Amino acid sequence: MGGKKRQKRGRPPLIILTTNINLFKVQNEIKAKLRLDFALLNTTNVFRISTKRMEDYVTHKKHLDQNQTHYYTFHPKAENPIKAVIRHLLGENPGEDISNELLALGNKVHNVRKIPTTRQHSGGSQAQALPLFLITLERNEKSQQIFTLTHLSHIIIQVEAYRARTGLTQCSNCQQFGHVWAICKQRPRYLWCGGGHRHKEWIEKDNKNSSPGAAIAS
């Protein structure tokens, strides 16, 4: 067969509503906007919306955003960001500087952060920064080339694929498990006190105050 093959986009991910809602009202709103079939599943604490077309998934997300509805979702598999680890950069380098260098190379940067480790001491355990940075890039043709990068400016580096820890992912926005902060539209919740501010923002602020090189680029 001639011509380019159509790229498979996969099934749209679920949208999880975490607000008390009128299901009949929501389904009528969805029907007015979506062209194909969809399904609503009511579980103990949440409502799950599934669609069959990626276009409908995007349309409904926009509708929820406009109505400031609290929800979370997941990255479509074809759009999962690229995560990589940069080695041989001293921990004193601000994440913002690294992000700017990657942007100058044409990458679309989502996040740059130091990878800490915990060292055991006689007085207990203490977090210690390693010369490792986790970078998260938008998935595109350019970002696939990140693993061939050997220099950042004039600094010799090594880039390798990020291997996530096993276990559940915890959202740094709402502190619930199973999704990430970048696609969470729920109320923020601070991990330690349960207040209505993002834990991630306070950690970044604390890092900046404690060390000029501890900035994190988001």
Residue frames as qw, qx, qy, qz and C-alpha x, y, z in Angstrom:
[[0.000, 0.888, 0.461, 0.000, 0.00, 0.00, 0.00],
 [0.424, 0.446, -0.012, 0.789, 1.30, 3.44, -0.96],
 [0.249, -0.779, -0.039, -0.574, 1.50, 6.52, 1.18],
 [0.046, 0.397, -0.690, 0.603, 2.42, 6.96, 4.83],
 [0.450, -0.355, -0.818, 0.052, 0.98, 4.65, 7.42],
 [0.368, -0.731, -0.102, -0.566, -1.40, 6.27, 9.84],
 [0.202, 0.310, -0.723, 0.584, 0.15, 6.57, 13.27],
 [0.547, -0.499, -0.668, -0.075, -1.73, 4.76, 16.01],
 [0.103, -0.596, 0.248, -0.757, -2.65, 7.11, 18.83],
 [0.251, -0.068, -0.879, 0.400, -4.00, 4.51, 21.22],
 [0.327, -0.683, -0.636, -0.149, -7.05, 4.62, 23.47],
 [0.068, -0.707, 0.150, -0.688, -7.58, 7.89, 25.36],
 [0.271, 0.021, -0.785, 0.557, -6.80, 7.71, 29.08],
 [0.298, -0.673, -0.676, 0.031, -9.47, 7.92, 31.74],
 [0.033, -0.512, 0.141, -0.847, -10.56, 11.22, 33.26],
 [0.439, -0.369, -0.755, 0.317, -11.19, 10.91, 37.00],
 [0.215, -0.665, -0.094, -0.709, -13.64, 13.42, 38.50],
 [0.425, -0.123, -0.716, 0.540, -13.20, 13.95, 42.23],
 [0.206, -0.063, 0.195, -0.957, -16.05, 16.42, 42.79],
 [0.297, 0.390, 0.808, -0.326, -19.59, 15.64, 43.93],
 [0.177, 0.182, -0.423, -0.870, -21.61, 16.07, 40.73],
 [0.714, 0.321, 0.354, -0.511, -24.99, 15.41, 39.16],
 [0.463, -0.116, 0.791, 0.383, -24.28, 12.50, 36.82],
 [0.448, 0.641, 0.616, 0.093, -27.25, 13.21, 34.57],
 [0.110, 0.959, -0.010, -0.261, -26.21, 16.84, 34.18],
 [0.303, -0.604, 0.613, 0.409, -22.64, 15.83, 33.37],
 [0.513, 0.141, 0.790, 0.305, -23.68, 13.25, 30.80],
 [0.372, 0.830, 0.415, -0.031, -25.91, 15.79, 29.04],
 [0.040, -0.907, 0.268, 0.323, -23.01, 18.24, 28.91],
 [0.425, -0.340, 0.749, 0.379, -20.75, 15.55, 27.49],
 [0.524, 0.446, 0.711, 0.146, -23.31, 14.50, 24.89],
 [0.267, 0.930, 0.173, -0.182, -23.57, 18.10, 23.69],
 [0.039, -0.857, 0.444, 0.260, -19.82, 18.22, 23.04],
 [0.333, -0.361, 0.843, 0.220, -18.63, 14.73, 22.13],
 [0.561, 0.321, -0.438, -0.625, -19.36, 13.03, 18.84],
 [0.601, 0.095, -0.784, -0.120, -18.86, 9.38, 19.76],
 [0.764, -0.481, -0.411, -0.130, -19.74, 7.05, 22.59],
 [0.087, 0.515, -0.596, 0.610, -18.51, 7.55, 26.14],
 [0.683, -0.392, -0.616, -0.016, -19.08, 5.90, 29.50],
 [0.228, -0.644, 0.360, -0.636, -19.45, 7.14, 33.07],
 [0.709, -0.178, -0.668, 0.140, -18.57, 4.84, 35.94],
 [0.391, -0.737, 0.176, -0.522, -19.46, 5.78, 39.50],
 [0.658, 0.021, -0.671, 0.341, -17.12, 4.24, 42.09],
 [0.501, -0.577, -0.534, 0.361, -16.91, 4.82, 45.86],
 [0.304, -0.670, -0.118, 0.667, -15.14, 8.18, 45.79],
 [0.043, -0.440, 0.407, 0.799, -14.75, 9.19, 42.13],
 [0.723, 0.558, 0.295, -0.282, -16.43, 9.23, 38.73],
 [0.446, -0.272, 0.642, 0.562, -14.54, 7.80, 35.76],
 [0.578, 0.694, 0.064, -0.425, -15.14, 9.13, 32.25],
 [0.529, -0.172, 0.688, 0.467, -13.88, 7.10, 29.31],
 [0.517, 0.686, -0.062, -0.508, -13.98, 8.20, 25.66],
 [0.874, 0.167, 0.413, 0.192, -13.09, 6.38, 22.45],
 [0.571, 0.675, 0.095, 0.457, -11.51, 9.20, 20.46],
 [0.546, -0.178, -0.204, 0.793, -8.50, 11.27, 21.47],
 [0.013, 0.384, 0.206, 0.900, -10.21, 14.38, 20.10],
 [0.544, -0.633, -0.400, -0.379, -13.15, 13.81, 22.45],
 [0.718, -0.386, -0.348, 0.463, -10.78, 13.31, 25.38],
 [0.358, 0.049, -0.032, 0.932, -9.10, 16.67, 24.66],
 [0.225, -0.505, -0.337, -0.763, -12.47, 18.43, 24.17],
 [0.648, -0.619, -0.428, -0.119, -13.80, 17.18, 27.47],
 [0.632, -0.254, -0.272, 0.680, -10.64, 18.14, 29.34],
 [0.135, 0.244, 0.100, 0.955, -11.02, 21.70, 28.02],
 [0.451, -0.580, -0.412, -0.540, -14.66, 21.74, 29.13],
 [0.716, -0.517, -0.406, 0.234, -13.69, 20.64, 32.65],
 [0.491, -0.064, -0.129, 0.859, -10.95, 23.28, 32.81],
 [0.074, -0.418, -0.237, -0.874, -13.35, 26.03, 31.75],
 [0.613, -0.591, -0.330, -0.407, -15.78, 24.97, 34.49],
 [0.054, -0.599, 0.624, -0.499, -12.93, 24.63, 37.03],
 [0.930, -0.220, -0.100, -0.275, -13.96, 21.06, 37.77],
 [0.337, -0.638, 0.689, -0.064, -11.57, 19.10, 39.96],
 [0.972, 0.214, 0.024, -0.097, -10.16, 16.05, 38.19],
 [0.263, -0.628, 0.660, 0.318, -7.00, 14.23, 37.28],
 [0.878, 0.439, -0.034, -0.187, -6.03, 12.19, 34.26],
 [0.758, -0.304, 0.450, 0.361, -3.04, 10.45, 32.72],
 [0.099, 0.601, -0.507, -0.609, -0.66, 11.10, 29.84],
 [0.894, 0.381, -0.007, -0.235, -1.70, 9.28, 26.66],
 [0.863, -0.222, 0.319, 0.322, 0.94, 6.62, 26.01],
 [0.646, 0.520, 0.221, 0.513, 2.03, 8.28, 22.77],
 [0.060, 0.860, -0.037, 0.505, 2.55, 11.56, 24.66],
 [0.774, -0.572, -0.118, 0.245, 4.37, 10.30, 27.75],
 [0.062, 0.951, -0.303, 0.003, 7.22, 12.74, 28.39],
 [0.780, 0.333, -0.417, 0.326, 10.83, 11.69, 27.95],
 [0.564, -0.803, 0.179, -0.074, 12.64, 11.27, 31.26],
 [0.782, 0.378, -0.318, 0.380, 16.41, 11.12, 31.40],
 [0.636, -0.722, 0.001, 0.271, 19.20, 11.46, 33.96],
 [0.445, 0.795, -0.265, 0.316, 22.17, 13.77, 33.36],
 [0.841, -0.410, -0.095, 0.339, 25.36, 12.67, 35.12],
 [0.655, 0.025, -0.011, 0.755, 28.57, 14.54, 36.00],
 [0.023, -0.702, -0.083, -0.707, 26.98, 17.90, 36.84],
 [0.236, 0.020, -0.665, 0.709, 27.80, 19.08, 40.34],
 [0.175, -0.625, -0.755, 0.099, 24.81, 19.47, 42.65],
 [0.153, -0.534, -0.200, 0.808, 25.48, 23.22, 43.02],
 [0.021, 0.077, 0.544, 0.836, 24.25, 23.86, 39.48],
 [0.444, 0.269, 0.374, -0.768, 20.78, 25.46, 39.54],
 [0.495, 0.344, 0.794, 0.082, 18.16, 23.45, 37.68],
 [0.344, 0.853, 0.204, -0.336, 17.14, 26.68, 35.94],
 [0.004, -0.713, 0.548, 0.438, 20.57, 26.97, 34.27],
 [0.328, -0.064, 0.914, 0.231, 20.36, 23.39, 33.01],
 [0.431, 0.628, 0.625, -0.169, 16.84, 24.00, 31.74],
 [0.234, 0.866, -0.089, -0.433, 17.99, 27.11, 29.84],
 [0.126, -0.492, 0.761, 0.404, 20.82, 25.17, 28.19],
 [0.365, 0.221, 0.899, 0.097, 18.40, 22.43, 27.09],
 [0.362, 0.786, 0.390, -0.315, 15.96, 25.04, 25.79],
 [0.082, 0.775, -0.382, -0.496, 18.76, 26.65, 23.77],
 [0.191, -0.223, 0.896, 0.333, 19.33, 23.27, 22.09],
 [0.443, -0.003, -0.508, -0.739, 15.69, 23.22, 20.96],
 [0.277, -0.228, -0.924, 0.131, 14.20, 20.97, 23.63],
 [0.454, -0.554, -0.173, -0.676, 10.81, 21.62, 25.23],
 [0.291, 0.133, -0.789, 0.524, 11.56, 21.25, 28.93],
 [0.564, -0.603, -0.453, -0.336, 8.87, 20.32, 31.45],
 [0.656, -0.742, 0.088, -0.107, 11.01, 19.97, 34.54],
 [0.592, 0.438, -0.542, 0.404, 14.59, 19.76, 35.85],
 [0.608, -0.714, 0.148, -0.312, 15.34, 18.66, 39.38],
 [0.060, 0.558, -0.800, 0.212, 18.17, 17.28, 41.46],
 [0.838, -0.165, -0.497, -0.154, 18.03, 13.64, 42.48],
 [0.314, -0.668, 0.517, -0.433, 18.60, 13.41, 46.25],
 [0.709, -0.020, -0.702, 0.063, 19.66, 10.37, 48.19],
 [0.618, -0.718, 0.072, -0.312, 19.45, 9.56, 51.88],
 [0.505, 0.399, -0.661, 0.387, 22.64, 8.92, 53.82],
 [0.751, -0.574, -0.326, -0.018, 22.63, 7.26, 57.23],
 [0.220, 0.593, -0.464, 0.620, 24.60, 9.09, 59.94],
 [0.310, -0.098, -0.795, 0.512, 25.05, 8.59, 63.65],
 [0.188, 0.194, 0.375, -0.887, 22.43, 11.28, 64.25],
 [0.596, 0.484, 0.525, -0.367, 19.97, 9.74, 61.81],
 [0.581, 0.369, 0.555, 0.467, 19.34, 9.96, 58.08],
 [0.006, 0.706, -0.018, -0.708, 19.95, 13.07, 56.00],
 [0.683, 0.669, 0.290, 0.040, 19.05, 13.95, 52.41],
 [0.378, -0.558, 0.401, 0.620, 22.09, 14.62, 50.25],
 [0.597, 0.719, -0.039, -0.353, 22.17, 15.94, 46.68],
 [0.763, -0.054, 0.507, 0.397, 23.98, 13.84, 44.08],
 [0.003, 0.475, -0.408, -0.779, 25.60, 15.17, 40.86],
 [0.143, 0.282, 0.889, 0.331, 22.54, 13.80, 39.06],
 [0.324, 0.269, 0.120, -0.899, 19.64, 15.69, 37.52],
 [0.365, 0.400, 0.839, 0.047, 16.35, 14.26, 36.34],
 [0.163, 0.268, -0.236, -0.920, 15.09, 16.05, 33.24],
 [0.439, 0.469, 0.753, -0.141, 11.60, 15.73, 31.79],
 [0.023, 0.275, -0.425, -0.862, 11.08, 16.73, 28.15],
 [0.699, 0.396, 0.149, -0.577, 8.08, 16.89, 25.85],
 [0.668, 0.009, 0.707, 0.232, 8.04, 13.76, 23.69],
 [0.565, 0.778, -0.018, -0.276, 8.96, 14.71, 20.13],
 [0.868, 0.412, -0.106, 0.257, 11.62, 13.94, 17.54],
 [0.192, 0.764, -0.396, 0.473, 14.10, 16.36, 19.13],
 [0.574, -0.595, 0.418, -0.377, 13.77, 14.97, 22.64],
 [0.998, 0.029, 0.052, 0.004, 14.59, 11.46, 21.38],
 [0.649, 0.576, -0.283, 0.409, 18.09, 12.76, 20.61],
 [0.379, -0.831, 0.269, -0.306, 18.79, 13.66, 24.24],
 [0.908, -0.330, 0.249, 0.069, 20.47, 10.29, 24.85],
 [0.791, 0.374, 0.056, 0.482, 23.18, 11.09, 22.28],
 [0.017, -0.946, 0.111, -0.304, 24.11, 14.36, 24.03],
 [0.819, -0.046, -0.303, 0.485, 27.72, 14.32, 25.32],
 [0.321, 0.016, -0.211, 0.923, 28.19, 18.02, 26.20],
 [0.097, -0.869, -0.485, 0.003, 26.01, 20.66, 27.83],
 [0.034, 0.974, -0.213, -0.068, 27.64, 23.89, 26.77],
 [0.436, 0.628, -0.633, 0.126, 31.32, 22.90, 27.30],
 [0.489, -0.408, 0.669, -0.383, 30.67, 20.48, 30.17],
 [0.381, 0.150, -0.884, -0.227, 31.13, 16.78, 29.46],
 [0.626, -0.126, 0.419, -0.646, 28.04, 14.86, 30.58],
 [0.078, -0.015, -0.978, -0.192, 26.45, 11.45, 30.30],
 [0.586, 0.003, 0.071, -0.807, 22.72, 11.03, 29.64],
 [0.110, -0.014, -0.992, -0.060, 20.85, 7.82, 30.36],
 [0.474, -0.431, -0.552, -0.534, 17.24, 6.69, 30.58],
 [0.340, -0.374, 0.486, -0.713, 15.49, 7.30, 33.89],
 [0.472, -0.155, -0.866, -0.052, 14.47, 4.14, 35.71],
 [0.470, -0.536, 0.032, -0.701, 11.55, 4.93, 37.95],
 [0.158, -0.219, 0.848, -0.456, 11.31, 3.42, 41.39],
 [0.325, -0.293, -0.862, -0.257, 8.83, 0.64, 41.77],
 [0.083, -0.439, -0.679, 0.583, 5.62, 1.35, 43.62],
 [0.158, 0.821, 0.547, 0.041, 2.79, 3.83, 43.34],
 [0.300, 0.349, 0.073, 0.885, 3.35, 7.32, 41.95],
 [0.193, -0.687, -0.536, 0.452, 2.32, 10.10, 44.35],
 [0.236, 0.774, 0.286, 0.513, 1.06, 13.42, 43.00],
 [0.419, -0.128, -0.324, 0.839, 2.94, 16.40, 44.50],
 [0.194, -0.342, -0.172, -0.903, -0.13, 18.61, 43.98],
 [0.684, -0.400, -0.131, -0.596, -2.96, 16.74, 45.76],
 [0.227, -0.469, 0.799, -0.300, -0.82, 14.02, 47.47],
 [0.891, 0.092, 0.290, -0.336, -3.01, 11.20, 46.12],
 [0.444, -0.331, 0.771, 0.315, -1.51, 8.16, 44.42],
 [0.625, 0.364, 0.681, 0.115, -1.66, 6.89, 40.86],
 [0.450, 0.803, 0.254, 0.296, -1.04, 10.07, 38.85],
 [0.557, -0.046, -0.072, 0.826, 1.39, 12.99, 38.52],
 [0.073, -0.635, -0.307, 0.705, 1.08, 16.70, 39.33],
 [0.073, -0.198, 0.444, 0.871, 1.43, 17.91, 35.71],
 [0.324, -0.231, -0.654, -0.643, -2.05, 16.61, 34.80],
 [0.266, -0.462, -0.773, 0.345, -3.78, 17.06, 38.14],
 [0.104, -0.461, -0.175, -0.864, -6.52, 19.70, 38.41],
 [0.563, -0.600, -0.567, 0.046, -7.53, 18.98, 41.99],
 [0.289, -0.931, 0.085, -0.205, -7.17, 21.30, 44.98],
 [0.469, 0.501, -0.606, 0.402, -3.52, 21.47, 46.13],
 [0.791, -0.592, -0.081, -0.130, -2.67, 19.87, 49.44],
 [0.080, 0.743, -0.611, 0.260, 0.51, 20.30, 51.45],
 [0.720, 0.059, -0.690, 0.036, 2.00, 16.94, 52.42],
 [0.357, 0.059, -0.695, 0.621, 2.98, 17.81, 55.99],
 [0.135, 0.150, 0.494, -0.846, 0.15, 20.01, 57.25],
 [0.219, 0.501, 0.834, 0.070, -2.67, 19.30, 54.77],
 [0.085, 0.648, 0.145, -0.743, -3.00, 23.00, 53.93],
 [0.630, 0.676, 0.378, -0.066, -4.24, 24.34, 50.62],
 [0.183, 0.858, -0.404, -0.261, -0.86, 25.02, 49.02],
 [0.894, 0.348, -0.281, -0.004, 1.32, 22.84, 46.84],
 [0.815, -0.490, 0.196, 0.237, 3.99, 20.81, 48.62],
 [0.759, 0.305, 0.197, 0.540, 6.25, 21.08, 45.57],
 [0.169, 0.846, 0.039, 0.505, 6.24, 24.89, 45.65],
 [0.522, -0.824, 0.174, -0.135, 7.22, 25.01, 49.32],
 [0.882, -0.190, 0.236, 0.360, 10.04, 22.51, 48.76],
 [0.576, 0.553, 0.146, 0.584, 11.35, 24.65, 45.88],
 [0.133, -0.908, 0.035, -0.397, 11.12, 27.80, 48.04],
 [0.742, -0.636, 0.203, 0.055, 12.95, 26.08, 50.90],
 [0.850, 0.097, 0.210, 0.472, 15.67, 24.84, 48.53],
 [0.361, 0.738, 0.076, 0.565, 16.20, 28.35, 47.14],
 [0.357, -0.880, 0.111, -0.294, 16.42, 29.85, 50.62],
 [0.829, -0.484, 0.246, 0.134, 18.83, 27.21, 51.92],
 [0.585, -0.248, 0.511, 0.579, 21.17, 27.13, 48.91],
 [0.296, 0.640, -0.183, -0.685, 21.52, 29.37, 45.83],
 [0.194, 0.328, -0.813, -0.441, 22.21, 26.31, 43.72],
 [0.227, 0.157, 0.939, -0.204, 19.17, 24.36, 44.77],
 [0.481, 0.362, 0.029, -0.798, 16.67, 25.97, 42.41],
 [0.449, 0.205, 0.861, 0.121, 14.39, 23.71, 40.47],
 [0.229, 0.213, -0.359, -0.879, 13.14, 24.66, 37.04],
 [0.490, 0.339, 0.752, -0.283, 9.56, 23.71, 36.37]]
